[in-house]
């Protein structure tokens, strides 16, 4: 799996890492995400979600068709879809405290 290299990554200093996102309530795997640049995880851009693969189909979808990101095991809300106006990109606004993250290597 290769990290995406594009204008968004370059705008954030060219620094990226892969994060494994887990539910803070039950510890279940939620997503594998490419985070570009420094700082906390406020939002997840839909085009940066590598797993689950089912999220790939939402990259070109209208925001009204994108579901909320919910833990498949305990049903806790992790993120809500919205359009990040500054870049006109579909993203998930993360619910702080609902997830944990760990830097992982691309395999």
N, C-alpha and C positions, 0 to 999 in steps of 0.2 A: 504494500500500500504506500503510495507516494503522497506527500503533503501537497496541497494546492499552492502554486506560486502565481500570483496575479497582482493586479493594481491594489487590491485591498490589503494584501500582506505587505507590499512595498510601502504603502501609506502608513503602516504601523511599525516601520523600522525593519522590515524583512525578517522579523523574529517570530517563529511559530513553534508550537508544541502540541502534542496529542494528549487529550485529557480523557480519562475514563470517568464518566459521570455515573454516580450511584445514588439511589434513594437514601436519604438520611434516616428515614424511619425504619426500613426493613433491610437495607443493604443490597438490594437487588440492582443488577446492571440496568442502566437506563439508556445510555448513549456513549458513542465514541465520537469525540468532537475535536476539530482543529481550532485551537485558540491562537489568534495572531496578536502580537504585541503584549506589552506589560499590563498589569492591573488586574482587578477582580473580574470575575465572570458575571456580568450584568445581563447579557443577552447571548443567545446562541443563534448564529446565522444558519438558516436552514441548508444553504449550499455547503456548509462546513461539517454537517453531520454525516459521518461515514457508516455508523451502525446505530440502530438497526437499518438494514437495507431498505425497508419499507418507506423510510423518510426521504429517499432519493426521488420518489415520485412527486413529492410536494415542492421540489425546487422551482418548478415553473408554474405552480398552481397559484390561483388568486388566494389572498390571505383568508377570505371567508371559507375556503375549502380546506384549510389547514387545521387539523385537530389540536387540542391542548396536549401537552406532553404530560402524561400521567404514568405513574409507576404501575407496571402490569401486575404486580403482586399485591400491593396494599392499597392501590388506587389513590395515592397521595398526588396532588397537583404539583408538578415540577416547573412548568413553564406555560405561558399563554402566548398565542400567535399575535403578532402585530407587524406593521411596516415601520422599519427604522427610517424615519423621514430624511435624515441627513444624507443617507446613501441610497434611499429608495430600495431597500432590500428587505425581503421577508425574514423575520427573525422570531425567536421565542423570548419573551421577557421572563427571566428566571425569577422564581420565588425564593428569595434569600432564606437560607436555613433548611430548605426542603431537599437539598442534595449535597453530596460530598464529591470531591474530585481528586484524581490522582494522575500525575504525569506518567505517561506510558510510552513505550517505544513503538514505532511503526513496524509492523510485521509483514 
